[in-house]
Amino acid sequence: MNTDIILPAPVCIGGMPLRDALMTRRSVRTYSPRRFNLNDKQDLQLLSDLLWAAFGPISPKRRSAPSSHNRQETDLYVLLPEGAFRYDPSGNRLLPVVGTDLRAASGAQDYVGTAAAEIAFVADTTKVTGKSPRGLVETIYVDTGFISQNIYLFCASEGLATVVRAMVPKESLAAALQLTHSQEITLVQTVGWAQ
Ligand SMILES: Cc1cc2nc3c(=O)[nH]c(=O)nc-3n(C[C@H](O)[C@H](O)[C@H](O)COP(=O)(O)O)c2cc1C
């Protein structure tokens, strides 16, 4: 697919009480073949709500997760059977990146590629200036962690299944996503429905 996917406005209220979500959160490694049906209003709404919860806008300057110096350097690349897309939070849409299914290319564990979506966290390192090499790595991984936990809690709340992964073939996935040298994949998060 090489056209934008316009997402419905996210529902920014409701869901499970926070402490119930914390009690429900867990990593899942067995997925049903169910997909996000991009022609279905409810599935598109769920995708929109998921991405908003992950790292969507909550005010003109702020997002649902904190980031060091509010740099907001993390982009979410959403890998679906229809292709890979970059989440555009201000436009609330998915921008096409590659028209092929890259889910299975995001890891070697047996469940990878079987779930509805893989979300790759990609840091734009040009936005993180004045750091030592170690400081840069610390910053982009910590910022990713907050987004990942948002996804964990949203999935717990909405009956979705998820697991965050460091076991990612970053070099080959970066090439498949046509990333530049200043873009760095930190982690990838599997999202779908439990088997
Ligand atoms: C930074 C990080 C990297 C992880 N990498 C992987 C991974 O590559 N593959 C995997 O199956 N789980 C991975 N996990 C999930 C952990 O194994 C999981 O969170 C841990 O076993 C605790 O289980 P729970 O999330 O259900 O509480 C990772 C978790 C974190 C925080």
The ligand as an SDF file (V2000), in Angstrom:
LIG
                    3D

 31 33  0  0  0  0  0  0  0  0999 V2000
   14.6880   -3.8610   27.1390 C   0  0  0  0  0  0  0  0  0  0  0  0
   13.8820   -5.1310   26.9970 C   0  0  0  0  0  0  0  0  0  0  0  0
   14.2230   -6.0280   25.9840 C   0  0  0  0  0  0  0  0  0  0  0  0
   13.4580   -7.1870   25.7940 C   0  0  0  0  0  0  0  0  0  0  0  0
   13.7640   -8.0030   24.7470 N   0  0  0  0  0  0  0  0  0  0  0  0
   12.9940   -9.0960   24.5050 C   0  0  0  0  0  0  0  0  0  0  0  0
   13.2180   -9.8890   23.3510 C   0  0  0  0  0  0  0  0  0  0  0  0
   14.0850   -9.6190   22.5300 O   0  0  0  0  0  0  0  0  0  0  0  0
   12.4210  -10.9600   23.1540 N   0  0  0  0  0  0  0  0  0  0  0  0
   11.4170  -11.2910   24.0170 C   0  0  0  0  0  0  0  0  0  0  0  0
   10.7240  -12.2810   23.7700 O   0  0  0  0  0  0  0  0  0  0  0  0
   11.1690  -10.5510   25.1310 N   0  0  0  0  0  0  0  0  0  0  0  0
   11.9230   -9.4510   25.3930 C   0  0  0  0  0  0  0  0  0  0  0  0
   11.6570   -8.6430   26.4730 N   0  0  0  0  0  0  0  0  0  0  0  0
   10.5350   -8.9700   27.3680 C   0  0  0  0  0  0  0  0  0  0  0  0
   11.0370   -9.5030   28.7170 C   0  0  0  0  0  0  0  0  0  0  0  0
   11.5510  -10.8020   28.5490 O   0  0  0  0  0  0  0  0  0  0  0  0
    9.8670   -9.4960   29.7140 C   0  0  0  0  0  0  0  0  0  0  0  0
    9.4620   -8.1650   29.9490 O   0  0  0  0  0  0  0  0  0  0  0  0
   10.2840  -10.1430   31.0190 C   0  0  0  0  0  0  0  0  0  0  0  0
   10.4750  -11.5350   30.8550 O   0  0  0  0  0  0  0  0  0  0  0  0
    9.2140   -9.9450   32.1210 C   0  0  0  0  0  0  0  0  0  0  0  0
    7.9660  -10.4590   31.6920 O   0  0  0  0  0  0  0  0  0  0  0  0
    6.6530   -9.5460   31.7230 P   0  0  0  0  0  0  0  0  0  0  0  0
    6.8530   -8.4180   30.7380 O   0  0  0  0  0  0  0  0  0  0  0  0
    5.5310  -10.4610   31.3130 O   0  0  0  0  0  0  0  0  0  0  0  0
    6.4960   -9.0320   33.1120 O   0  0  0  0  0  0  0  0  0  0  0  0
   12.3960   -7.4950   26.6820 C   0  0  0  0  0  0  0  0  0  0  0  0
   12.0730   -6.5920   27.7020 C   0  0  0  0  0  0  0  0  0  0  0  0
   12.8010   -5.4150   27.8560 C   0  0  0  0  0  0  0  0  0  0  0  0
   12.4080   -4.4470   28.9470 C   0  0  0  0  0  0  0  0  0  0  0  0
  1  2  1  0
  2  3  1  0
  2 30  2  0
  3  4  2  0
  4  5  1  0
  4 28  1  0
  5  6  2  0
  6  7  1  0
  6 13  1  0
  7  8  2  0
  7  9  1  0
  9 10  1  0
 10 11  2  0
 10 12  1  0
 12 13  2  0
 13 14  1  0
 14 15  1  0
 14 28  1  0
 15 16  1  0
 16 17  1  0
 16 18  1  0
 18 19  1  0
 18 20  1  0
 20 21  1  0
 20 22  1  0
 22 23  1  0
 23 24  1  0
 24 25  2  0
 24 26  1  0
 24 27  1  0
 28 29  2  0
 29 30  1  0
 30 31  1  0
M  END
$$$$
